Amino acid sequence: MFTGLVEEKGRVTAVEDLGDSVRLMIRGPLVTSDAGHGDSIAVNGCCLTVMTQDGDTFGADVMKESLDKTSLGDLTVGDEVNLERATQVHARLGGHIVQGHVDGTGRILDRTPSEHWEIVRVALPAELAKYLVDKGSITVDGTSLTVVEVVDADPSTGGESWFSVSLIPTTLADTTLGTKTPGDRVNLEVDILAKYVERLLAAKKEDNA
């Protein structure tokens, strides 16, 4: 489990094509300081398992499922990534409950800078938009954010679903979201509690049918 509070920005040092998977080598001095084989580290919000470690660099294999559903397959040597270690149960839990199980990808639509923050709009699949609510939580590239506004797709106009978030100076400086540009893909994980509620309501409806 994670909280969506990015601990550091790491950097991809190598990308090895393994045929049906990819091995990423990522430098992250903080997250590797107490990491070992088999530990979990969220990379741009995607939970990966440490397979190798050499000093401040760790290697993780990205399976086809993750390559298909996340933007990790877009990474190249030199790219920065958001890193977070798994949450320890004795620590304070900021952010919100994050599993590191990416639900899909979104696309940066535009950015509107203000004096002290920046509003970013992100397009997302309609099947994910239903889980978002104003002032609810969303994880974007592993960063826990509060949803400012949600707009559902309008089939009559061909419009797409989107949401907006407000990025404070700390988020802009300490995560890769500060350098994303319109058109860039981002990993999205919706609130797991919303999916549980949907499942339970569907089961209840079937029982009453």
Secondary structure as UniProt FT lines:
FT   STRAND          8..17
FT   STRAND          21..27
FT   TURN            29..34
FT   TURN            37..38
FT   STRAND          40..43
FT   TURN            44..45
FT   STRAND          46..54
FT   TURN            55..56
FT   STRAND          57..63
FT   HELIX           64..69
FT   HELIX           72..74
FT   TURN            77..78
FT   STRAND          80..85
FT   TURN            89..90
FT   STRAND          104..113
FT   STRAND          118..123
FT   HELIX           126..129
FT   TURN            130..131
FT   TURN            134..135
FT   STRAND          137..140
FT   TURN            141..142
FT   STRAND          143..151
FT   TURN            155..158
FT   STRAND          162..167
FT   HELIX           169..174
FT   HELIX           176..178
FT   TURN            182..183
FT   STRAND          185..190
FT   HELIX           192..208
//
